[in-house]
């Protein structure tokens, strides 16, 4: 618990530091204000921008709904990167695994018929399995041939994107009467229920039950690490693979298992997007989520709570960024800059410490991957 | 030249590595700096060499205060350092290595290798180092590589040469040679600082001995009058027992039988060649040898971490040649690995987790899916108590423990299982005298309870003191099987260096 507070403190300071740098960027890019020398206006822009950033993420039901919608896939794919980090693997393939899981869930979602209480879980599980199998490919390649997972997962991302593009043009998947690669709609029974569906006439509240899937997955991840034998083996392998081998653990099968789990989480991210947010699949299904997931896992230091906090933070920035763009001239791109800054400040704790004059030892960094030698 | 350290204090978060240390060294003398691991010897030398900045205190060269911001400043002031781990490029020649970093050049910056070779030859002749400037470093034995490091330091005009644990990697005969080089250096007017934890060597070579304990200089000793046990007491802070107390062994049935074992490494080199021996219940067999003569690989093969290319292994009569490490654990093999940080522990895990690392899969600690952490914690508490592991809380990270206590965690874990055989590689490397004493006691106790024990150590003293039988390994072969009660130190040393002493006594048939 103490360690958690400690690591959260640095995350918070990193957030503060990046907001400061972000403010400078807003000021120096406000050309009109600079030309007229009206710094008061520039500062009021910063104030309005950050105010609408906050309001757009947490103020009111709609903002909260948007934050939850953004957080859900980030959390699930963040877990996909975190669980791999714990086992000493760098999973860059959350994108591909999301696509694989999303397409599997989609297929189940528009072909099956039956009651919702059966269809929804089945479709989500199908997505998890699809993602797991896709992630497992990289695991098997690493265990069998030693091919580095960074390379294989990047390649598998490309393969997945083009596979999806092709699939969406086949008669099985393509929506009838559409020339572009867009899928059939998931049947209503298979849609993840909307969280605020009980409020009449608020169709703008898009948050869906995928958030609970993500929270449940976070709990499962925590349970895996802290309570199970498998989690113990994964952590030992990730922290010291030589010691794990010495202790009789089978590092090759653990590599495969870790990638199956990672793919499973990412697959669920794809599934909740298809079954919740969109109700269909397009080529932009995974977007940048698979890469943002890496930042989420790094920021959360691969811990269950940390990943959750980081995903909520990124989800909130995403939701607030849109309202910031709407209310000020500050473009939503600033959010990308802010996220990059946060990750940078977290990765450079000494810098943050120097800025805020925190006096203490360097806290241990979360578990990441072993590097190219592993 | 006279070099003085006055009131040097260096603090790291949570520890005072050096606490107002005073030290002086003049040219022409050998100062031995002895102390246990973690006593602050290396920190002090890093301050002297400009790698660390002292929090308090000053460094004086011939009475004037100097400020070292980097090793370059220290080198300029005439201080040279020979590190424990050599800083050489293996594929370069001796001359190329020696000039690396301050290469003599011809016009247009071309390397003047002729001049480099000449320089090496000159220095080598002057100090009797016997170095071939054209030899490739990776082909040279360790003792010669050390001389390359010495030439490097001398060529940069060092007047004071600091040796950090120089004998750790040398064979007994190389140590003798090394001492004669040290004498040549002092005769030529150089000062030598000799950092070591081996008291015998400090007594042999030093003109003065300074003892460091917990960052402080706790005393001086005159090597002419001081005894080993007296210095050891200063080092540890209490009387220590330097010999191992044990009754005569009464070996029973064969537990481990190694037959015609050969190991070929991935590069196709024969690392272990046709090794056969056995270890009986109730005896300690020690494998002596200089680092890198196949002992590491032999232990890895016995523990199942390395494939053998020929030969067989049996444990209690069962063939385990193809068994996995886990199967060997279950059959009763305990293994204290050579490198505790790399293999023996997961330092990023808690002490409790480390104490069950090789037995977490027992039904005692898990039900196949879920860990029984409460059981593990109980066990950890019990082991921390009975093996004297100094920690306030077994839920702390193993990295918070000192080296000695980390080793005790491994020993506790491996000996407290139901075992028939213990493989212990370098069981006391780099740990404090108190912990060494304790671990030796535990190993003897385990022997007396009827366990077969195989010790591998590069510390000849340890092998001699602990073993009931000594095997000497040289270039992958077992070259001698000796009785430590009869064989002399000198003879074992000769076997370790690959020669065959005449009229050797204590050779087992």
Interface residues (C-beta under 8 A of the other chain):
Chain A: X227 X228 X229 X230 X232 X235 X236 X239 X240 X242 X243 X244 X245 X246 X247 X248 X360 X361 X364 X367
Chain B: X13 X14 X303 X305 X324 X325 X326 X329 X335 X337 X342 X343 X344 X345 X346 X347 X348 X349 X353 X357 X358 X360 X361 X366 X368 X369 X370 X371 X373
